[in-house]
Amino acid sequence: MAQIEIRLPKMGESVTEATITNWLKNIGDTVAMDEPLVEVATDKVDNELPSEAAGTLIQILFEKDQVAQVGDVIAILSTDGSAAPAPAAPAPAAVSTPTETTNTIVANNAPTAVAPLTKGTDGRFYSPLVRTIALKENIGADELAAIQGSGQDGRVTKKDILAYLETRGAAPAAPTAAATAAPAPQAAAPKAPASNGIQIKEPVVIPNSGDEIIEMDRMRKLIAEHMVMSVHVSPHVTSYVEADVTTIVKWRERMKNEFKKREGENLTFTPIFMEAVAKAIKDFPMINVSVSGTNIIKRKDINIGMAAALPSGNLIVPVIKNADRMNLVGLAKAVNELANNARNNKLKPEDIQGGTYTVTNVGTFGNVMGTPIINQPQVAILALGAIRKVPAVIETPEGDFIGIRHKMYLSHSYDHRVVDGALGGQFVRRVADYLEGFDPETTI
C-alpha cells in the first residue's frame, strides 16, 4: 500500500511548533492535492494547511489541541484508495520502555526525545507540550498522573496543567493523591521576581453576583503575555510632536478618486505616513535596532509593521518588508493587501515576521494621542493620532493670523536602554518634518 506522510511544514522563522485546532478531513475521506486538510495555530497566526498530495486519509497522528513540532508527521495518506489504517510508527529508542518513558517526563527536555504518543505511568497520553511544561515546573510522573484531565479519555491538556500550577502548593491535585502527590508549599515554582527582588503576584479577583466571566482566547493570552514582557524588559519613554498635515489632506482629497479609478484601490493616509517613517529611519538608523543581552543589533532592512484589527477584536501586526524601497503606489498596495488579509484571516506566517519598527494608528478610534507599548524585540513604536481641524497661528511675511489647519499628534515610545531622549525626540520630529514638507505636486 503506497503511503505518503504529511508533515507539519516550516511556517516562518522562529516558529517551531503548532497546535492542531481542527481536522478538516476525517479518516477515510478523499483528499485532493492542495485541498485544506487541517487548521493549526502558532504563536503568530492561525492557518489552514493544504495537503501536499492526493489520496485517502488513513491515519491522524495528532488529535485536536495537541502540539506538533515542525517536521513531525501529523497524518498519513494512502494513494491506492485503501482506507486501512497505517501501522503506527515505532517509538524512538529513548522512550521504548515504560521505565524510560517515565523518566523522560521529568528528566529529558530534548524535543527529539519526546515521543508524541508516549503514555505516563497512569496509562494516559501526555502531549509534548504538557510534558515540556511538567519538565520545566519539576512535576514528577506521579504528580502528573494525579492531575485531573479534561481532555479526551481524561487526558491532561495545557489548560489543565496550567490551572494546576496556579494552585500548586495550596491544594492537592486530586483527593486520592493528597498524601503522595501534593508538593510542599516551598517547592512551588516561584513567581518571576522584580529587579529589586520583590515577588510580583497578580491579584485574585472575586466576581460579584451577576458578573460575566469571559475566558481569554488563545491570541488574547499571547498578546497579554507579550505586553507584560515588553514593559518588564524595556523602560518606556514617550515623546510627542504635533504635525500640520493640511497639505497632505488637501492632496489626498484631490488624488483619491483618480487613484481609485486607475488602481481599483483606496488611497488612505497610511502609505504617506509609512513613507515619512521610512525616510526618518534612514536618517536615524539607530532607531532600527534590537537588543540582545549587552549587544545592539543594527538592522539592515527597514521592515515597518502596522497594527491592524482582526475580526475577533484582537490586534495583529503585519509587516511591510523593505518599505524604504517602495514608492507611494507600492506602499498603498502593500498597506491595502495586508489590511484586507488581516480582516479576512488570510495572513500568512511570513506576513507578520521580520518587523524592525512598528506604527499604530490610534486615530482610527478617534484618539488624539496614545502611549503605545513597544513590539519586542524592536526598540520603538509610533502612534498616529486623529487628524483634526484646529485653529492655529499662521506666520506670513505680512504678519501672523489665525487659520484653520489639519493637525495630528505623533506619539513615539522608545526603549530608554538604547534610545535616549535626544534620539527618540529627534526621530519623531523628523517624521513630522517630512509630513509637513510633503510636496503638493506629488504624482501617484
C-alpha positions as CSV (number, residue, x, y, z in Angstrom):
1,M,0.0,0.0,0.0
2,A,1.6,3.3,-1.1
3,Q,1.6,5.8,1.7
4,I,2.5,9.4,2.0
5,E,3.5,11.1,5.2
6,I,2.1,14.6,5.7
7,R,4.5,16.6,7.9
8,L,4.0,19.9,9.7
9,P,5.8,22.4,7.4
10,K,8.0,25.2,8.4
11,M,5.9,28.3,8.9
12,G,8.4,31.1,9.2
13,E,11.4,32.0,11.2
14,S,11.2,31.3,15.0
15,V,8.1,29.1,14.6
16,T,9.0,25.7,15.8
17,E,5.6,24.2,16.8
18,A,1.9,24.5,16.1
19,T,-1.3,23.4,17.9
20,I,-3.7,21.3,15.9
21,T,-7.0,23.2,16.2
22,N,-9.3,21.3,13.8
23,W,-9.1,18.5,11.3
24,L,-11.0,19.4,8.1
25,K,-11.0,15.7,6.9
26,N,-11.9,12.5,8.7
27,I,-10.3,9.1,8.4
28,G,-11.4,7.5,5.1
29,D,-12.0,10.9,3.4
30,T,-10.5,11.5,0.0
31,V,-8.1,14.4,-0.1
32,A,-7.2,16.3,-3.2
33,M,-3.8,18.0,-3.8
34,D,-3.7,21.5,-2.1
35,E,-7.1,20.9,-0.5
36,P,-7.2,22.3,3.1
37,L,-6.5,19.4,5.4
38,V,-6.0,20.8,8.9
39,E,-6.2,24.0,10.8
40,V,-3.2,24.9,13.0
41,A,-2.4,27.7,15.4
42,T,1.1,29.1,16.2
43,D,2.1,31.9,18.5
44,K,2.0,34.1,15.4
45,V,-1.1,33.3,13.3
46,D,-3.8,30.7,12.6
47,N,-3.5,28.9,9.3
48,E,-5.2,26.3,7.1
49,L,-2.6,23.8,5.8
50,P,-3.2,22.3,2.4
51,S,-2.5,18.7,1.6
52,E,0.9,18.0,-0.1
53,A,-0.6,15.1,-2.0
54,A,-3.8,13.5,-3.2
55,G,-5.1,10.3,-1.6
56,T,-7.2,8.8,1.2
57,L,-6.7,9.9,4.8
58,I,-5.9,6.7,6.7
59,Q,-4.2,7.9,9.9
60,I,-4.2,11.1,12.1
61,L,-1.2,11.2,14.4
62,F,-2.1,14.4,16.3
63,E,-5.5,15.0,17.7
64,K,-7.2,18.3,18.2
65,D,-5.4,20.6,20.8
66,Q,-2.2,18.6,20.6
67,V,1.0,20.3,19.7
68,A,3.3,19.1,16.9
69,Q,6.8,20.2,16.2
70,V,7.8,21.4,12.7
71,G,8.7,18.3,10.7
72,D,6.6,15.9,12.7
73,V,4.4,13.5,10.7
74,I,0.8,14.6,11.5
75,A,-1.1,12.4,9.1
76,I,-0.7,9.6,6.6
77,L,-2.4,9.3,3.2
78,S,-2.9,6.2,1.1
79,T,-2.5,6.7,-2.7
80,D,-4.1,3.4,-3.8
81,G,-7.6,4.1,-2.4
82,S,-7.3,1.8,0.6
83,A,-8.7,3.1,3.9
84,A,-6.9,0.6,6.1
85,P,-5.1,2.5,8.9
86,A,-1.3,2.6,8.5
87,P,0.7,0.8,11.2
88,A,1.9,3.1,13.9
89,A,5.5,4.2,13.7
90,P,7.8,2.6,16.2
91,A,8.6,4.6,19.3
92,P,12.1,6.1,19.4
93,A,14.6,4.1,21.4
94,A,14.9,6.7,24.1
95,V,11.3,6.0,25.1
96,S,10.8,2.4,24.1
97,T,10.3,1.0,27.6
98,P,7.8,2.1,30.3
99,T,10.7,3.0,32.6
100,E,12.4,5.2,30.1
101,T,9.0,6.8,29.2
102,T,8.5,7.8,32.9
103,N,12.0,9.3,33.1
104,T,11.6,11.5,30.0
105,I,8.6,13.2,31.6
106,V,10.7,14.5,34.4
107,A,14.3,14.5,33.2
108,N,14.5,14.9,29.5
109,N,13.8,18.2,27.7
110,A,15.2,17.4,24.3
111,P,12.4,17.9,21.8
112,T,13.5,14.9,19.7
113,A,13.2,12.6,22.8
114,V,9.6,13.4,23.5
115,A,7.5,10.9,21.6
116,P,4.2,12.3,20.5
117,L,2.3,9.2,21.6
118,T,4.1,8.4,24.9
119,K,2.0,7.5,27.9
120,G,2.7,8.1,31.5
121,T,2.7,5.7,34.5
122,D,-1.1,6.0,34.7
123,G,-1.5,4.9,31.0
124,R,-2.8,8.3,29.9
125,F,-1.5,10.1,26.9
126,Y,0.6,13.3,27.5
127,S,1.2,15.7,24.7
128,P,4.8,17.1,24.1
129,L,3.6,20.5,25.3
130,V,2.2,19.1,28.6
131,R,5.4,17.1,29.2
132,T,7.5,20.1,28.4
133,I,5.6,22.2,31.0
134,A,5.9,19.3,33.5
135,L,9.6,19.2,33.0
136,K,10.0,22.9,33.3
137,E,8.0,23.1,36.5
138,N,9.6,20.0,38.0
139,I,6.4,18.0,38.1
140,G,7.2,14.3,38.6
141,A,5.5,11.4,36.9
142,D,3.4,10.5,40.0
143,E,2.4,14.2,40.5
144,L,1.5,14.5,36.8
145,A,-0.6,11.3,37.0
146,A,-2.6,12.9,39.9
147,I,-3.8,15.9,37.8
148,Q,-7.4,15.6,36.7
149,G,-7.6,15.9,32.9
150,S,-10.5,17.4,31.0
151,G,-9.4,16.1,27.6
152,Q,-10.5,13.1,25.7
153,D,-10.2,9.9,27.8
154,G,-9.2,12.0,30.7
155,R,-6.1,13.4,29.1
156,V,-4.3,16.3,30.7
157,T,-4.5,19.4,28.5
158,K,-2.3,22.5,28.6
159,K,-5.2,24.3,30.3
160,D,-5.4,21.6,33.0
161,I,-1.7,21.7,33.9
162,L,-1.6,25.5,33.9
163,A,-4.7,25.6,36.2
164,Y,-3.0,23.0,38.4
165,L,0.2,25.2,38.6
166,E,-1.9,28.2,39.8
167,T,-3.0,26.3,42.9
168,R,0.1,24.1,43.3
169,G,1.2,24.1,46.9
170,A,-2.1,25.4,48.1
171,A,-4.2,22.3,47.4
172,P,-3.5,18.7,46.2
173,A,-4.1,17.9,42.5
174,A,-6.7,15.3,43.4
175,P,-8.2,14.0,46.6
176,T,-6.8,10.5,46.1
177,A,-3.2,11.8,45.7
178,A,-3.3,14.3,48.6
179,A,-0.8,12.4,50.7
180,T,1.7,11.5,48.0
181,A,1.4,13.9,45.0
182,A,0.9,17.3,46.5
183,P,4.2,19.2,46.7
184,A,5.1,21.1,49.8
185,P,4.3,24.8,49.5
186,Q,8.0,25.7,49.5
187,A,8.5,23.5,46.4
188,A,6.2,25.6,44.2
189,A,7.8,27.3,41.3
190,P,8.5,30.9,42.3
191,K,6.9,33.8,40.5
192,A,9.2,35.9,38.4
193,P,10.8,38.4,40.7
194,A,11.1,42.1,40.0
195,S,14.5,43.7,39.7
196,N,14.6,44.6,43.4
197,G,13.8,41.0,44.5
198,I,10.1,41.7,45.3
199,Q,7.8,38.9,44.1
200,I,5.1,40.2,41.9
201,K,1.8,38.4,42.1
202,E,-1.4,39.1,40.1
203,P,-4.4,40.0,42.3
204,V,-7.0,37.4,42.8
205,V,-10.3,38.9,41.7
206,I,-13.6,37.6,43.2
207,P,-16.5,38.1,40.8
208,N,-19.7,39.6,42.2
209,S,-23.1,38.3,41.7
210,G,-24.3,38.8,38.1
211,D,-20.8,39.3,36.7
212,E,-19.9,37.6,33.5
213,I,-16.6,35.7,33.3
214,I,-15.1,35.6,29.8
215,E,-12.1,33.4,29.3
216,M,-9.4,34.9,27.1
217,D,-8.9,33.3,23.7
218,R,-5.5,32.0,22.7
219,M,-4.5,35.1,20.9
220,R,-5.5,37.5,23.7
221,K,-3.4,35.4,26.1
222,L,-0.4,35.7,23.8
223,I,-0.9,39.4,23.5
224,A,-1.2,39.8,27.2
225,E,2.0,37.9,27.8
226,H,3.8,39.9,25.1
227,M,2.7,43.2,26.5
228,V,3.7,42.4,30.1
229,M,7.0,41.1,28.9
230,S,7.7,44.2,26.9
231,V,7.0,46.6,29.8
232,H,9.2,44.4,32.0
233,V,12.1,44.3,29.6
234,S,12.1,47.9,28.2
235,P,11.9,51.1,30.2
236,H,9.4,53.1,28.1
237,V,9.7,56.8,27.4
238,T,7.3,58.7,25.1
239,S,7.9,61.9,23.1
240,Y,5.1,63.9,21.5
241,V,5.1,66.1,18.4
242,E,2.2,67.9,16.7
243,A,2.3,67.9,12.9
244,D,0.4,70.1,10.4
245,V,-0.8,67.8,7.7
246,T,-3.1,70.3,5.9
247,T,-1.1,69.9,2.6
248,I,-1.4,66.1,2.8
249,V,-5.2,66.2,3.5
250,K,-5.8,68.5,0.5
251,W,-3.5,66.5,-1.8
252,R,-5.3,63.2,-0.9
253,E,-8.7,64.7,-1.4
254,R,-7.6,65.8,-4.9
255,M,-6.0,62.5,-5.8
256,K,-8.1,59.7,-4.2
257,N,-10.7,59.4,-6.9
258,E,-8.2,59.3,-9.7
259,F,-6.2,56.7,-7.8
260,K,-9.3,54.6,-7.1
261,K,-10.3,54.7,-10.8
262,R,-6.8,53.8,-12.0
263,E,-5.7,51.2,-9.4
264,G,-9.1,49.9,-8.2
265,E,-8.0,50.6,-4.6
266,N,-8.5,53.2,-1.9
267,L,-5.8,55.8,-1.3
268,T,-5.5,56.2,2.5
269,F,-3.2,58.3,4.6
270,T,-1.3,55.3,5.9
271,P,1.1,54.9,3.0
272,I,2.1,58.6,3.2
273,F,2.8,58.1,6.9
274,M,4.8,54.9,6.2
275,E,6.9,56.8,3.6
276,A,7.7,59.5,6.1
277,V,8.7,56.9,8.8
278,A,10.9,55.0,6.4
279,K,12.7,58.2,5.4
280,A,13.2,59.2,9.1
281,I,14.6,55.7,9.9
282,K,17.2,56.1,7.1
283,D,18.2,59.4,8.8
284,F,18.3,57.9,12.3
285,P,19.3,54.2,11.8
286,M,19.8,53.6,15.5
287,I,16.0,53.6,15.9
288,N,16.0,50.5,13.7
289,V,17.8,48.2,16.2
290,S,17.2,45.3,18.6
291,V,18.8,44.5,21.9
292,S,20.3,41.0,22.7
293,G,21.9,41.0,26.1
294,T,24.5,43.7,26.0
295,N,24.7,43.7,22.2
296,I,22.8,46.1,19.9
297,I,21.8,44.6,16.6
298,K,21.5,47.2,13.9
299,R,19.0,46.1,11.3
300,K,19.9,46.4,7.6
301,D,16.4,46.2,6.3
302,I,13.6,48.6,7.1
303,N,10.5,46.5,7.7
304,I,7.6,48.5,9.1
305,G,4.8,46.8,11.0
306,M,1.4,48.3,11.1
307,A,-1.1,47.3,13.8
308,A,-4.3,46.0,12.3
309,A,-7.6,44.8,13.8
310,L,-8.8,41.3,13.4
311,P,-12.5,40.2,13.2
312,S,-12.1,38.9,16.8
313,G,-11.2,42.3,18.1
314,N,-7.6,41.3,18.7
315,L,-4.7,43.2,17.1
316,I,-2.1,41.8,14.8
317,V,1.0,43.5,13.2
318,P,1.5,42.6,9.5
319,V,4.8,43.9,8.1
320,I,5.7,45.9,5.0
321,K,9.1,44.5,4.0
322,N,11.7,46.9,2.7
323,A,9.4,49.8,3.0
324,D,12.1,52.3,2.1
325,R,12.4,50.8,-1.4
326,M,8.8,51.4,-2.3
327,N,7.1,54.4,-3.9
328,L,3.7,55.6,-2.8
329,V,1.9,53.3,-5.1
330,G,3.8,50.3,-3.9
331,L,3.2,51.3,-0.3
332,A,-0.5,51.9,-0.9
333,K,-0.9,48.5,-2.4
334,A,1.1,46.8,0.3
335,V,-0.9,48.5,3.0
336,N,-4.3,47.6,1.4
337,E,-3.4,44.0,0.8
338,L,-2.1,43.4,4.4
339,A,-5.1,45.2,5.9
340,N,-7.6,43.1,3.8
341,N,-5.8,39.9,4.6
342,A,-5.9,40.7,8.3
343,R,-9.6,41.4,8.2
344,N,-10.3,38.2,6.4
345,N,-7.9,36.0,8.5
346,K,-5.8,35.3,5.4
347,L,-2.4,36.5,6.7
348,K,0.5,34.1,6.2
349,P,3.1,33.5,8.9
350,E,5.7,35.4,6.9
351,D,3.4,38.4,6.7
352,I,3.8,39.1,10.4
353,Q,7.5,38.3,10.8
354,G,10.7,40.3,10.4
355,G,9.4,43.7,11.6
356,T,12.0,46.2,12.7
357,Y,9.8,49.2,13.6
358,T,6.0,49.4,14.2
359,V,3.4,52.1,13.6
360,T,-0.1,52.0,15.2
361,N,-2.9,54.3,14.2
362,V,-4.8,55.2,17.3
363,G,-6.6,57.9,15.4
364,T,-8.8,55.2,13.8
365,F,-10.6,55.1,17.2
366,G,-10.9,58.8,17.5
367,N,-7.9,59.2,19.9
368,V,-5.7,62.2,19.5
369,M,-2.7,60.5,21.0
370,G,-1.5,57.4,22.8
371,T,1.3,55.8,24.7
372,P,1.9,52.6,22.7
373,I,3.9,49.6,24.1
374,I,7.0,48.5,22.2
375,N,6.6,45.5,20.0
376,Q,9.5,43.4,21.1
377,P,12.3,42.8,20.1
378,Q,12.0,46.2,18.5
379,V,13.0,49.3,20.4
380,A,10.4,51.9,19.3
381,I,6.9,52.3,18.1
382,L,5.0,55.3,16.7
383,A,1.3,56.1,17.4
384,L,-0.6,58.2,14.9
385,G,-3.4,60.4,16.4
386,A,-6.6,61.5,14.7
387,I,-6.4,64.3,12.2
388,R,-8.4,67.3,13.4
389,K,-9.3,70.7,12.2
390,V,-7.9,73.2,14.8
391,P,-7.3,76.9,14.9
392,A,-3.6,77.7,14.5
393,V,-1.3,80.7,14.3
394,I,-0.1,81.0,10.7
395,E,3.1,83.0,10.2
396,T,3.5,85.0,6.9
397,P,5.8,87.8,5.8
398,E,2.9,90.2,6.2
399,G,2.2,89.1,9.8
400,D,0.6,86.3,11.8
401,F,-3.0,85.4,11.6
402,I,-5.4,82.6,12.9
403,G,-6.4,80.0,10.4
404,I,-8.0,76.5,10.3
405,R,-5.4,73.8,9.9
406,H,-5.4,70.0,9.8
407,K,-3.2,68.7,12.6
408,M,-2.3,65.5,14.4
409,Y,-0.2,64.3,17.2
410,L,2.6,61.7,16.8
411,S,3.4,59.7,20.0
412,H,6.8,58.0,19.9
413,S,7.5,55.3,22.6
414,Y,11.1,54.0,22.8
415,D,13.3,51.8,24.8
416,H,15.4,54.0,27.1
417,R,18.1,51.4,27.4
418,V,19.4,52.2,23.9
419,V,17.3,55.2,22.7
420,D,18.0,58.4,24.6
421,G,15.6,61.3,24.7
422,A,17.6,63.2,22.1
423,L,17.4,60.4,19.5
424,G,13.8,59.5,20.3
425,G,12.6,63.1,20.1
426,Q,14.6,64.0,17.0
427,F,13.3,61.0,15.2
428,V,9.6,61.8,15.7
429,R,10.3,65.4,14.9
430,R,11.9,64.3,11.6
431,V,8.8,62.3,10.8
432,A,6.7,65.4,11.4
433,D,9.0,67.5,9.2
434,Y,8.6,65.0,6.3
435,L,4.8,65.2,6.7
436,E,4.7,68.9,6.9
437,G,7.1,69.2,3.9
438,F,5.0,66.9,1.7
439,D,5.1,68.1,-1.9
440,P,1.6,69.1,-3.1
441,E,2.7,68.4,-6.7
442,T,3.5,64.8,-6.0
443,T,2.1,62.4,-8.6
444,I,0.9,58.9,-8.0
